[in-house]
Amino acid sequence: MENRNLREMLAEAKDTSELMVDLAYAALFFDDTDMADEVDELETEITELVHDMRALAIVAVRNPREAEAMSAVLQVISAVESISNDAVDIARIVTRRLGIPRQLVLDLMEAEEIAHRVEVHDGSHFANRPLSSFELPVVTGMRVMAIRRGRRWVVDPGGDDILNPGDVLFLRGSPDGIVRLRELAGAPAWNPPPVEEVTVLTDLDRAVDTIIDMKNLSEVAVGLAYSALVFRDRSLAAEVRHLEDRLDEMKIRLELWVLRAAHDDVDPKPLRGLLHLSAAAEDLGNQAQQMVWLVERQGELHPVLSVALGDTDEVVVRMPVADGAAAAGRSLGELDLTIEPGFNVLAIERGGRYLYRPRRQVELKVDDVVLASGPEEGTEALAELLGWRLVEGDEGETELEPLTRWPTEGGRLEVR
C-alpha cells in the first residue's frame, strides 16, 4: 500500500468514479469501445484504492467513538465503489454490443451537459501548449476527461500535460462551448446529428425521454449527496432521498414502456441497452442515498469526509444571491455560468425547498442559495456575479463580503 493518507485516497476515488461515469456515457454517445475499455481499466484502480482505504480506516480506529465516525467513511467508500461498478455496467452496453435506440443519442444532444471529442490540429492554439494555458472550464464550459494519444490514454490529465497535434480530447460540459472549443483546436465546424421531427409519441420515445431524465437525476443525486456530506446538510440529504424515490418510479415506468415497444415493429436489440442503462442509473441514485444515510440521522461524521470531498478537482460552493447582485433577476441561460465562470448549478434553495438541476429559463432571485460545482479558479468570478467578494477571515477561512455598487456615468454599474 502506498504511503498516502485516507483523505488523499478518498478524494482520488471520488474523482475517478465520477470520471468513469463520464467516460461511460461518452463511450455510449460515440459508440467508442476504446473509451469503454478505459472504464474497465479504471475499475482496477478503484478496486485497489477501495482495498487500501478500508484497511487504513480499520487501522485508524482506536476507540468505539472513532469506530462510529469511521463507519460513515466506510459507507462512502462502498458507495464510491458501487458508482464505479455502475459506470462499468454502462460501458458494457458498448463492449457487449447491447445497442441503444438512435433517439437516445439525439436526445443526449439536447442535454445541458454533453460529451464531445475533438482532435488537436497542427498550428492551432492548443498545439504544443500545456492544458493549464486555456482554463477550458472557464472559457468554454467544458472540461477534459481524457486524452487519447495514439494507442495510449491519458486519463484525468493535469494542467502540466502538453497538448500535441493529433491528440484527441474527450470533454464534458455545456454544448454552447463547442464552437469556441473547436476553434481553439483548429478543428472543422461540427454539425450535430439531425433531429427528426416526432409526429406521434411512441412508447419507445417515452422510454428514451425517461432514461434521459434518469441519467440527469442520478448525476444530480450523486452531486447533492457529496454536497450534503461536505455541508452536513439534512435538507440536501432529504432531497437525495426524494430523487432516489423518483428514480425508482421512473425505472418501473420505463420497463413498462420498453415491454410495450417490443410489440411494435421495433428492433428488440436496442431495448436491452435501455433496460441495462436504467438499472445503472437507478443504482446511482441508490448509492447517493447510502452516502447521506448518516446525515439524515444526524450521526457523527468523520472530519476526513468533508475535507476529502472538498479536496477534489472541482469545488462545490454554496452561496446566496445578494441584494443588488448582477445575477439577481437574470435567468441561468442569460448568465451562462457553465461558460464563464465554468460552474454547473446543481440546485437552488428557495424558500426552504430545492430546485435541482434548474433549467436555463429559471431566474435567480435575491436570497436564493445557489449550490454549484466547478473549477476553483472560477469561484471568485461566481461570487462577484452573486454580489460578493471573497476575503480571507482571521482564521484563514474564506468569507463573503458584500460588494459595494453604485451607478456610474452612462447608467452602468461599477463593481469594486
C-alpha positions as a Markdown table, in Angstrom:
| # | Residue | x | y | z |
|---|---|---|---|---|
| 1 | Met | 0.0 | 0.0 | 0.0 |
| 2 | Glu | 1.4 | 3.4 | -1.0 |
| 3 | Asn | 2.2 | 5.8 | 1.8 |
| 4 | Arg | -0.8 | 8.0 | 1.3 |
| 5 | Asn | -3.4 | 9.3 | 3.8 |
| 6 | Leu | -7.1 | 8.4 | 3.8 |
| 7 | Arg | -8.1 | 12.0 | 2.7 |
| 8 | Glu | -6.0 | 11.9 | -0.4 |
| 9 | Met | -7.2 | 8.4 | -1.4 |
| 10 | Leu | -10.8 | 9.2 | -0.8 |
| 11 | Ala | -10.6 | 12.4 | -2.9 |
| 12 | Glu | -8.9 | 10.4 | -5.7 |
| 13 | Ala | -11.5 | 7.7 | -5.5 |
| 14 | Lys | -14.3 | 10.2 | -5.8 |
| 15 | Asp | -12.7 | 11.9 | -8.8 |
| 16 | Thr | -12.0 | 8.6 | -10.5 |
| 17 | Ser | -15.5 | 7.2 | -10.0 |
| 18 | Glu | -17.0 | 10.4 | -11.5 |
| 19 | Leu | -14.6 | 10.3 | -14.4 |
| 20 | Met | -15.6 | 6.7 | -15.0 |
| 21 | Val | -19.3 | 7.7 | -15.3 |
| 22 | Asp | -18.4 | 10.5 | -17.7 |
| 23 | Leu | -16.3 | 8.2 | -19.8 |
| 24 | Ala | -19.0 | 5.5 | -19.8 |
| 25 | Tyr | -21.7 | 7.9 | -21.1 |
| 26 | Ala | -19.2 | 9.3 | -23.6 |
| 27 | Ala | -18.4 | 5.8 | -24.9 |
| 28 | Leu | -22.2 | 5.3 | -25.3 |
| 29 | Phe | -22.6 | 8.6 | -27.1 |
| 30 | Phe | -19.7 | 8.0 | -29.5 |
| 31 | Asp | -20.1 | 4.2 | -29.7 |
| 32 | Asp | -16.3 | 4.0 | -28.7 |
| 33 | Thr | -15.1 | 0.7 | -27.5 |
| 34 | Asp | -11.7 | 2.1 | -26.6 |
| 35 | Met | -13.3 | 4.5 | -24.1 |
| 36 | Ala | -15.4 | 1.7 | -22.7 |
| 37 | Asp | -12.3 | -0.4 | -22.2 |
| 38 | Glu | -10.7 | 2.5 | -20.4 |
| 39 | Val | -13.6 | 2.4 | -17.9 |
| 40 | Asp | -12.7 | -1.2 | -17.2 |
| 41 | Glu | -9.0 | -0.2 | -16.6 |
| 42 | Leu | -10.1 | 2.4 | -14.2 |
| 43 | Glu | -12.2 | -0.1 | -12.3 |
| 44 | Thr | -9.0 | -1.9 | -11.4 |
| 45 | Glu | -7.5 | 1.3 | -9.9 |
| 46 | Ile | -10.7 | 1.9 | -7.9 |
| 47 | Thr | -10.7 | -1.7 | -6.6 |
| 48 | Glu | -7.1 | -1.3 | -5.3 |
| 49 | Leu | -8.0 | 2.1 | -3.8 |
| 50 | Val | -11.0 | 0.7 | -2.0 |
| 51 | His | -9.0 | -2.1 | -0.5 |
| 52 | Asp | -6.3 | 0.3 | 0.7 |
| 53 | Met | -8.8 | 2.7 | 2.1 |
| 54 | Arg | -10.7 | 0.0 | 4.0 |
| 55 | Ala | -7.5 | -1.3 | 5.5 |
| 56 | Leu | -6.4 | 2.2 | 6.6 |
| 57 | Ala | -9.8 | 3.1 | 8.0 |
| 58 | Ile | -9.8 | -0.1 | 10.2 |
| 59 | Val | -6.2 | 0.5 | 11.4 |
| 60 | Ala | -7.0 | 4.2 | 12.3 |
| 61 | Val | -9.9 | 3.3 | 14.7 |
| 62 | Arg | -8.7 | 3.4 | 18.3 |
| 63 | Asn | -11.9 | 3.5 | 20.4 |
| 64 | Pro | -15.7 | 3.0 | 20.0 |
| 65 | Arg | -16.4 | 6.7 | 19.4 |
| 66 | Glu | -14.0 | 6.7 | 16.5 |
| 67 | Ala | -15.5 | 3.5 | 15.2 |
| 68 | Glu | -18.9 | 5.1 | 14.8 |
| 69 | Ala | -17.5 | 8.1 | 12.9 |
| 70 | Met | -15.4 | 5.9 | 10.7 |
| 71 | Ser | -18.4 | 3.8 | 9.8 |
| 72 | Ala | -19.6 | 6.7 | 7.7 |
| 73 | Val | -16.3 | 6.8 | 5.9 |
| 74 | Leu | -16.6 | 3.1 | 5.1 |
| 75 | Gln | -20.2 | 3.6 | 3.9 |
| 76 | Val | -19.0 | 6.3 | 1.5 |
| 77 | Ile | -16.1 | 4.1 | 0.3 |
| 78 | Ser | -18.6 | 1.3 | -0.5 |
| 79 | Ala | -20.9 | 3.8 | -2.4 |
| 80 | Val | -17.9 | 5.1 | -4.4 |
| 81 | Glu | -17.0 | 1.5 | -5.4 |
| 82 | Ser | -20.6 | 0.8 | -6.4 |
| 83 | Ile | -20.7 | 4.0 | -8.5 |
| 84 | Ser | -17.7 | 2.8 | -10.4 |
| 85 | Asn | -19.4 | -0.6 | -10.9 |
| 86 | Asp | -22.4 | 1.2 | -12.4 |
| 87 | Ala | -20.1 | 3.0 | -14.8 |
| 88 | Val | -18.7 | -0.3 | -15.9 |
| 89 | Asp | -22.3 | -1.6 | -16.5 |
| 90 | Ile | -23.0 | 1.5 | -18.7 |
| 91 | Ala | -19.7 | 1.0 | -20.7 |
| 92 | Arg | -20.6 | -2.7 | -21.3 |
| 93 | Ile | -23.6 | -1.6 | -23.3 |
| 94 | Val | -20.9 | -0.7 | -25.9 |
| 95 | Thr | -18.4 | -3.5 | -25.4 |
| 96 | Arg | -21.1 | -6.2 | -25.5 |
| 97 | Arg | -23.0 | -4.5 | -28.3 |
| 98 | Leu | -26.3 | -4.4 | -26.5 |
| 99 | Gly | -27.3 | -1.4 | -28.6 |
| 100 | Ile | -29.3 | 1.7 | -27.8 |
| 101 | Pro | -32.0 | 3.4 | -29.9 |
| 102 | Arg | -30.8 | 6.2 | -32.2 |
| 103 | Gln | -33.3 | 8.5 | -30.5 |
| 104 | Leu | -31.2 | 8.3 | -27.3 |
| 105 | Val | -28.1 | 9.8 | -29.0 |
| 106 | Leu | -30.3 | 12.6 | -30.4 |
| 107 | Asp | -31.8 | 13.3 | -27.0 |
| 108 | Leu | -28.4 | 13.4 | -25.4 |
| 109 | Met | -27.5 | 16.3 | -27.8 |
| 110 | Glu | -30.3 | 18.3 | -26.1 |
| 111 | Ala | -28.8 | 17.9 | -22.6 |
| 112 | Glu | -27.4 | 20.8 | -20.7 |
| 113 | Glu | -24.2 | 18.9 | -20.4 |
| 114 | Ile | -22.9 | 16.7 | -23.2 |
| 115 | Ala | -19.8 | 14.7 | -24.1 |
| 116 | His | -17.7 | 15.9 | -27.0 |
| 117 | Arg | -14.4 | 14.9 | -28.7 |
| 118 | Val | -12.1 | 17.0 | -30.8 |
| 119 | Glu | -8.7 | 16.4 | -32.4 |
| 120 | Val | -5.9 | 18.9 | -31.8 |
| 121 | His | -4.6 | 20.2 | -35.2 |
| 122 | Asp | -1.1 | 21.3 | -36.0 |
| 123 | Gly | -0.8 | 25.1 | -35.9 |
| 124 | Ser | -3.9 | 25.5 | -33.6 |
| 125 | His | -4.0 | 27.4 | -30.4 |
| 126 | Phe | -3.9 | 24.1 | -28.5 |
| 127 | Ala | -0.9 | 22.6 | -30.3 |
| 128 | Asn | 2.2 | 22.2 | -28.2 |
| 129 | Arg | 0.9 | 24.1 | -25.2 |
| 130 | Pro | 0.0 | 23.0 | -21.7 |
| 131 | Leu | -3.6 | 22.4 | -20.8 |
| 132 | Ser | -3.4 | 25.0 | -18.0 |
| 133 | Ser | -2.9 | 27.7 | -20.5 |
| 134 | Phe | -6.5 | 27.7 | -21.5 |
| 135 | Glu | -8.7 | 27.3 | -18.4 |
| 136 | Leu | -11.2 | 25.5 | -20.6 |
| 137 | Pro | -13.9 | 25.1 | -17.8 |
| 138 | Val | -14.0 | 28.9 | -17.6 |
| 139 | Val | -13.5 | 29.7 | -21.3 |
| 140 | Thr | -15.7 | 27.1 | -22.9 |
| 141 | Gly | -17.7 | 25.5 | -20.0 |
| 142 | Met | -16.1 | 22.1 | -20.9 |
| 143 | Arg | -13.5 | 20.1 | -19.1 |
| 144 | Val | -11.1 | 17.5 | -20.4 |
| 145 | Met | -11.9 | 14.0 | -19.1 |
| 146 | Ala | -9.2 | 12.2 | -21.1 |
| 147 | Ile | -6.7 | 12.5 | -23.9 |
| 148 | Arg | -6.1 | 9.7 | -26.5 |
| 149 | Arg | -2.6 | 9.8 | -27.9 |
| 150 | Gly | -2.3 | 7.1 | -30.5 |
| 151 | Arg | -3.0 | 3.9 | -28.6 |
| 152 | Arg | -2.2 | 5.5 | -25.2 |
| 153 | Trp | -4.7 | 7.2 | -23.0 |
| 154 | Val | -4.1 | 10.0 | -20.5 |
| 155 | Val | -7.0 | 9.8 | -18.1 |
| 156 | Asp | -7.9 | 12.9 | -16.0 |
| 157 | Pro | -5.0 | 15.0 | -17.4 |
| 158 | Gly | -3.4 | 17.7 | -15.3 |
| 159 | Gly | -2.6 | 21.3 | -16.2 |
| 160 | Asp | 1.0 | 20.4 | -17.0 |
| 161 | Asp | 0.1 | 18.0 | -19.7 |
| 162 | Ile | 1.2 | 19.3 | -23.2 |
| 163 | Leu | -1.4 | 19.1 | -26.0 |
| 164 | Asn | 0.2 | 17.6 | -29.1 |
| 165 | Pro | -1.0 | 17.7 | -32.7 |
| 166 | Gly | -3.0 | 14.5 | -33.3 |
| 167 | Asp | -4.2 | 14.2 | -29.7 |
| 168 | Val | -7.9 | 13.5 | -29.3 |
| 169 | Leu | -9.6 | 15.3 | -26.4 |
| 170 | Phe | -12.7 | 13.9 | -24.7 |
| 171 | Leu | -14.6 | 16.6 | -22.9 |
| 172 | Arg | -17.8 | 17.1 | -21.0 |
| 173 | Gly | -19.7 | 20.3 | -20.4 |
| 174 | Ser | -22.0 | 22.8 | -22.0 |
| 175 | Pro | -22.9 | 22.3 | -25.7 |
| 176 | Asp | -22.6 | 26.1 | -26.0 |
| 177 | Gly | -18.9 | 25.9 | -25.7 |
| 178 | Ile | -18.3 | 23.5 | -28.6 |
| 179 | Val | -17.9 | 26.3 | -31.2 |
| 180 | Arg | -15.1 | 28.0 | -29.3 |
| 181 | Leu | -13.5 | 24.7 | -28.3 |
| 182 | Arg | -13.2 | 23.6 | -31.9 |
| 183 | Glu | -11.8 | 27.0 | -32.9 |
| 184 | Leu | -9.0 | 26.6 | -30.3 |
| 185 | Ala | -8.3 | 23.0 | -31.6 |
| 186 | Gly | -8.2 | 24.1 | -35.2 |
| 187 | Ala | -10.9 | 21.6 | -36.0 |
| 188 | Pro | -13.6 | 21.9 | -38.7 |
| 189 | Ala | -17.1 | 23.0 | -37.7 |
| 190 | Trp | -19.1 | 20.2 | -36.2 |
| 191 | Asn | -22.7 | 19.6 | -37.1 |
| 192 | Pro | -24.8 | 17.5 | -34.6 |
| 193 | Pro | -26.9 | 14.6 | -35.9 |
| 194 | Pro | -30.1 | 15.9 | -37.4 |
| 195 | Val | -33.1 | 15.8 | -35.1 |
| 196 | Glu | -36.0 | 14.1 | -36.6 |
| 197 | Glu | -39.4 | 15.7 | -36.1 |
| 198 | Val | -41.6 | 13.4 | -34.0 |
| 199 | Thr | -45.2 | 13.5 | -35.1 |
| 200 | Val | -46.5 | 10.6 | -32.9 |
| 201 | Leu | -45.1 | 9.9 | -29.5 |
| 202 | Thr | -44.5 | 6.2 | -29.2 |
| 203 | Asp | -43.7 | 4.0 | -26.2 |
| 204 | Leu | -40.1 | 3.9 | -27.3 |
| 205 | Asp | -40.0 | 7.7 | -27.4 |
| 206 | Arg | -41.4 | 7.8 | -23.8 |
| 207 | Ala | -38.8 | 5.2 | -22.7 |
| 208 | Val | -35.9 | 7.3 | -24.2 |
| 209 | Asp | -37.2 | 10.5 | -22.6 |
| 210 | Thr | -37.4 | 8.7 | -19.3 |
| 211 | Ile | -33.9 | 7.4 | -19.5 |
| 212 | Ile | -32.5 | 10.9 | -20.2 |
| 213 | Asp | -34.3 | 12.2 | -17.2 |
| 214 | Met | -33.0 | 9.2 | -15.1 |
| 215 | Lys | -29.4 | 10.0 | -16.3 |
| 216 | Asn | -29.7 | 13.6 | -15.3 |
| 217 | Leu | -31.4 | 13.0 | -11.9 |
| 218 | Ser | -28.9 | 10.2 | -11.0 |
| 219 | Glu | -26.0 | 12.6 | -11.6 |
| 220 | Val | -27.7 | 15.3 | -9.6 |
| 221 | Ala | -28.4 | 12.9 | -6.8 |
| 222 | Val | -24.7 | 11.9 | -6.5 |
| 223 | Gly | -23.6 | 15.6 | -6.6 |
| 224 | Leu | -26.1 | 16.6 | -3.9 |
| 225 | Ala | -25.0 | 13.6 | -1.8 |
| 226 | Tyr | -21.4 | 14.7 | -1.8 |
| 227 | Ser | -22.6 | 18.3 | -1.0 |
| 228 | Ala | -24.7 | 17.0 | 1.9 |
| 229 | Leu | -21.7 | 15.3 | 3.4 |
| 230 | Val | -19.5 | 18.4 | 2.9 |
| 231 | Phe | -22.0 | 20.8 | 4.4 |
| 232 | Arg | -23.6 | 18.2 | 6.8 |
| 233 | Asp | -27.0 | 19.4 | 5.5 |
| 234 | Arg | -30.1 | 17.4 | 6.3 |
| 235 | Ser | -32.3 | 19.2 | 3.8 |
| 236 | Leu | -29.9 | 18.2 | 1.0 |
| 237 | Ala | -29.9 | 14.7 | 2.2 |
| 238 | Ala | -33.7 | 14.7 | 2.2 |
| 239 | Glu | -33.6 | 15.9 | -1.5 |
| 240 | Val | -31.3 | 13.0 | -2.3 |
| 241 | Arg | -33.8 | 10.5 | -0.9 |
| 242 | His | -36.6 | 12.2 | -2.9 |
| 243 | Leu | -34.6 | 11.9 | -6.1 |
| 244 | Glu | -33.9 | 8.2 | -5.3 |
| 245 | Asp | -37.7 | 7.6 | -4.9 |
| 246 | Arg | -38.3 | 9.3 | -8.2 |
| 247 | Leu | -35.7 | 7.2 | -9.9 |
| 248 | Asp | -37.3 | 4.0 | -8.6 |
| 249 | Glu | -40.7 | 5.1 | -10.1 |
| 250 | Met | -39.2 | 6.1 | -13.4 |
| 251 | Lys | -37.4 | 2.8 | -13.8 |
| 252 | Ile | -40.7 | 1.0 | -13.3 |
| 253 | Arg | -42.4 | 3.2 | -15.9 |
| 254 | Leu | -39.5 | 2.7 | -18.3 |
| 255 | Glu | -39.7 | -1.1 | -18.1 |
| 256 | Leu | -43.4 | -1.0 | -19.0 |
| 257 | Trp | -42.8 | 1.2 | -22.0 |
| 258 | Val | -40.0 | -0.9 | -23.2 |
| 259 | Leu | -42.2 | -4.0 | -23.0 |
| 260 | Arg | -44.9 | -2.3 | -24.9 |
| 261 | Ala | -42.5 | -1.1 | -27.5 |
| 262 | Ala | -41.4 | -4.7 | -28.1 |
| 263 | His | -44.9 | -5.4 | -29.5 |
| 264 | Asp | -44.4 | -2.7 | -32.2 |
| 265 | Asp | -42.2 | -3.0 | -35.3 |
| 266 | Val | -39.1 | -2.2 | -33.4 |
| 267 | Asp | -35.7 | -3.9 | -33.4 |
| 268 | Pro | -35.6 | -5.5 | -29.9 |
| 269 | Lys | -31.8 | -5.4 | -29.6 |
| 270 | Pro | -31.5 | -1.7 | -28.6 |
| 271 | Leu | -34.2 | -2.3 | -26.0 |
| 272 | Arg | -31.8 | -4.4 | -24.0 |
| 273 | Gly | -29.4 | -1.4 | -23.8 |
| 274 | Leu | -32.2 | 0.8 | -22.4 |
| 275 | Leu | -33.1 | -1.7 | -19.6 |
| 276 | His | -29.4 | -2.1 | -18.8 |
| 277 | Leu | -28.9 | 1.7 | -18.7 |
| 278 | Ser | -32.0 | 2.3 | -16.5 |
| 279 | Ala | -30.7 | -0.3 | -14.0 |
| 280 | Ala | -27.3 | 1.5 | -13.7 |
| 281 | Ala | -28.9 | 5.0 | -13.4 |
| 282 | Glu | -31.3 | 3.8 | -10.7 |
| 283 | Asp | -28.4 | 2.2 | -8.7 |
| 284 | Leu | -26.5 | 5.5 | -8.9 |
| 285 | Gly | -29.4 | 7.0 | -7.0 |
| 286 | Asn | -29.3 | 4.2 | -4.5 |
| 287 | Gln | -25.6 | 4.9 | -3.8 |
| 288 | Ala | -26.3 | 8.6 | -3.4 |
| 289 | Gln | -28.9 | 7.7 | -0.8 |
| 290 | Gln | -26.5 | 5.4 | 1.0 |
| 291 | Met | -24.0 | 8.2 | 1.3 |
| 292 | Val | -26.4 | 10.5 | 3.1 |
| 293 | Trp | -27.9 | 8.0 | 5.5 |
| 294 | Leu | -25.9 | 9.2 | 8.5 |
| 295 | Val | -26.6 | 12.9 | 7.6 |
| 296 | Glu | -30.3 | 12.2 | 7.8 |
| 297 | Arg | -30.0 | 10.6 | 11.2 |
| 298 | Gln | -27.6 | 13.2 | 12.5 |
| 299 | Gly | -25.0 | 10.6 | 13.1 |
| 300 | Glu | -21.4 | 11.6 | 13.8 |
| 301 | Leu | -19.4 | 12.1 | 10.6 |
| 302 | His | -15.6 | 11.7 | 10.5 |
| 303 | Pro | -14.0 | 15.1 | 9.6 |
| 304 | Val | -12.0 | 13.4 | 6.8 |
| 305 | Leu | -15.2 | 13.2 | 4.7 |
| 306 | Ser | -15.8 | 16.9 | 4.4 |
| 307 | Val | -12.1 | 17.6 | 3.9 |
| 308 | Ala | -11.5 | 14.9 | 1.3 |
| 309 | Leu | -14.7 | 15.6 | -0.6 |
| 310 | Gly | -13.8 | 19.2 | -0.8 |
| 311 | Asp | -10.3 | 18.5 | -1.9 |
| 312 | Thr | -11.1 | 17.3 | -5.4 |
| 313 | Asp | -10.6 | 18.6 | -8.9 |
| 314 | Glu | -13.9 | 20.5 | -8.7 |
| 315 | Val | -15.1 | 22.6 | -5.8 |
| 316 | Val | -18.7 | 22.7 | -4.5 |
| 317 | Val | -19.9 | 26.1 | -3.4 |
| 318 | Arg | -23.0 | 27.2 | -1.6 |
| 319 | Met | -23.6 | 30.9 | -2.0 |
| 320 | Pro | -26.6 | 33.2 | -1.6 |
| 321 | Val | -27.7 | 35.8 | -4.1 |
| 322 | Ala | -27.1 | 39.2 | -2.6 |
| 323 | Asp | -29.4 | 42.2 | -2.9 |
| 324 | Gly | -28.2 | 44.2 | -5.9 |
| 325 | Ala | -26.2 | 41.3 | -7.4 |
| 326 | Ala | -25.6 | 41.2 | -11.1 |
| 327 | Ala | -27.2 | 37.8 | -11.3 |
| 328 | Ala | -30.4 | 38.8 | -9.5 |
| 329 | Gly | -33.4 | 38.8 | -11.8 |
| 330 | Arg | -31.5 | 37.1 | -14.6 |
| 331 | Ser | -32.1 | 33.6 | -16.0 |
| 332 | Leu | -29.4 | 30.9 | -15.9 |
| 333 | Gly | -29.5 | 31.0 | -19.7 |
| 334 | Glu | -28.6 | 34.7 | -19.7 |
| 335 | Leu | -25.8 | 34.2 | -17.1 |
| 336 | Asp | -24.4 | 31.1 | -18.9 |
| 337 | Leu | -22.4 | 30.1 | -15.8 |
| 338 | Thr | -21.1 | 27.0 | -17.5 |
| 339 | Ile | -19.1 | 29.1 | -19.9 |
| 340 | Glu | -18.0 | 31.8 | -17.5 |
| 341 | Pro | -17.0 | 31.2 | -14.7 |
| 342 | Gly | -17.4 | 27.4 | -15.6 |
| 343 | Phe | -19.8 | 26.4 | -12.9 |
| 344 | Asn | -22.7 | 23.9 | -13.1 |
| 345 | Val | -25.7 | 24.7 | -10.9 |
| 346 | Leu | -26.7 | 21.6 | -9.0 |
| 347 | Ala | -29.6 | 23.1 | -7.2 |
| 348 | Ile | -31.2 | 26.4 | -6.0 |
| 349 | Glu | -32.5 | 26.6 | -2.5 |
| 350 | Arg | -35.6 | 28.9 | -2.4 |
| 351 | Gly | -38.0 | 29.2 | 0.5 |
| 352 | Gly | -36.8 | 26.1 | 2.2 |
| 353 | Arg | -37.1 | 23.9 | -0.9 |
| 354 | Tyr | -34.6 | 22.8 | -3.6 |
| 355 | Leu | -34.9 | 23.2 | -7.3 |
| 356 | Tyr | -32.5 | 20.6 | -8.6 |
| 357 | Arg | -30.7 | 20.8 | -12.0 |
| 358 | Pro | -32.7 | 24.0 | -12.8 |
| 359 | Arg | -33.4 | 24.8 | -16.4 |
| 360 | Arg | -31.9 | 27.7 | -18.3 |
| 361 | Gln | -35.1 | 29.7 | -18.1 |
| 362 | Val | -35.1 | 29.8 | -14.2 |
| 363 | Glu | -34.4 | 33.3 | -12.9 |
| 364 | Leu | -32.2 | 33.8 | -9.8 |
| 365 | Lys | -33.8 | 35.9 | -7.0 |
| 366 | Val | -32.4 | 37.7 | -4.1 |
| 367 | Asp | -31.8 | 35.3 | -1.1 |
| 368 | Asp | -31.8 | 32.3 | -3.4 |
| 369 | Val | -28.9 | 30.0 | -2.3 |
| 370 | Val | -27.0 | 28.6 | -5.2 |
| 371 | Leu | -25.3 | 25.2 | -4.9 |
| 372 | Ala | -22.9 | 24.7 | -7.8 |
| 373 | Ser | -19.8 | 22.8 | -8.7 |
| 374 | Gly | -16.9 | 24.0 | -10.9 |
| 375 | Pro | -13.2 | 24.9 | -11.1 |
| 376 | Glu | -11.7 | 26.5 | -8.1 |
| 377 | Glu | -10.2 | 29.3 | -10.2 |
| 378 | Gly | -13.8 | 30.4 | -11.2 |
| 379 | Thr | -15.0 | 30.8 | -7.6 |
| 380 | Glu | -14.1 | 34.5 | -7.3 |
| 381 | Ala | -15.9 | 35.3 | -10.6 |
| 382 | Leu | -19.0 | 33.4 | -9.5 |
| 383 | Ala | -19.0 | 35.2 | -6.1 |
| 384 | Glu | -18.9 | 38.6 | -7.9 |
| 385 | Leu | -21.9 | 37.6 | -10.1 |
| 386 | Leu | -23.8 | 36.7 | -6.9 |
| 387 | Gly | -22.9 | 40.0 | -5.3 |
| 388 | Trp | -19.9 | 39.0 | -3.0 |
| 389 | Arg | -16.2 | 39.5 | -2.7 |
| 390 | Leu | -14.1 | 36.6 | -1.3 |
| 391 | Val | -12.0 | 37.6 | 1.6 |
| 392 | Glu | -9.8 | 35.7 | 4.0 |
| 393 | Gly | -11.0 | 35.6 | 7.6 |
| 394 | Asp | -8.9 | 35.9 | 10.8 |
| 395 | Glu | -8.5 | 32.1 | 11.0 |
| 396 | Gly | -7.7 | 31.6 | 7.3 |
| 397 | Glu | -11.2 | 30.6 | 6.2 |
| 398 | Thr | -12.9 | 32.2 | 3.2 |
| 399 | Glu | -15.7 | 34.6 | 4.0 |
| 400 | Leu | -18.2 | 36.5 | 1.8 |
| 401 | Glu | -18.1 | 40.3 | 1.9 |
| 402 | Pro | -20.9 | 42.3 | 0.1 |
| 403 | Leu | -19.7 | 44.1 | -3.0 |
| 404 | Thr | -20.1 | 47.9 | -3.0 |
| 405 | Arg | -22.0 | 49.0 | -6.1 |
| 406 | Trp | -23.0 | 52.4 | -7.3 |
| 407 | Pro | -24.2 | 53.8 | -10.7 |
| 408 | Thr | -21.5 | 55.4 | -12.9 |
| 409 | Glu | -22.0 | 57.9 | -15.8 |
| 410 | Gly | -24.0 | 56.1 | -18.5 |
| 411 | Gly | -26.1 | 54.2 | -16.0 |
| 412 | Arg | -23.7 | 51.2 | -15.8 |
| 413 | Leu | -22.8 | 49.5 | -12.5 |
| 414 | Glu | -19.3 | 49.6 | -11.4 |
| 415 | Val | -18.0 | 46.8 | -9.1 |
| 416 | Arg | -15.2 | 47.4 | -6.7 |
